[in-house]
Amino acid sequence: MIDMFFHLDLATKELHSKIKNRRICFGGNRKLKIYGTLHCVSGKRMKKENRVFFSSKNEAEKHGYRPCGHCMNPEYKKWKNEII
């Protein structure tokens, strides 16, 4: 099963369908390796070519992404404390 989707590979209609059907629940920046909610202001500013989507937090973390410090602050603080 595909668990990471690249924004440029998805047509707008397909993207909306995957979000509606909960196949996509989180977005990430493939260059910075950060993931967050689909409503995050920081995530909405990134370029489409850097944007990826995940079905779950576990999938994002499996691919080496860390939580966003803005929209997922408690998860980010936990991640930060684990790496120190």
Secondary structure, 3 states (H helix, E strand, C coil): CCCEEEHHHCCHHHHHHHHHCCCCCEEEECCCCEEEECCCHHHHHCCHHHEEEECCHHHHHHCCCEECCCCCHHHHHHHHHHHC
